Amino acid sequence: MLKNQNPKIDSFYVFLIVTAIALAAIVIVTFKGIFTAVITAYETDNQDGADIRVDKEALDKAGGRVFDAPYTKLKLEN
């Protein structure tokens, strides 16, 4: 008589399923972070700008350090 034999699960399929679940979890967490950032940015854009104060002198000083900084040119030799 014929017996029904359960085939042994290959370890490749176990690894494939575990990897697929891990990648799905990473994708879900990534998209959740992206959508949370978009919602936060949208909420801050809709607020009144009346209570935001910028120190113009400090901003100009920081910009001057960046844009007026001396730099050395890269020397390329043949």
Buried (B, 14 or more C-beta within 10 A) or exposed (E): EEEEEEEEEEEEEEEEEEEEEEEEEEEEEEEEEEEEEEEEEEEEEEEEEEEEEEEEEEEEEEEEEEEEEEEEEEEEEE
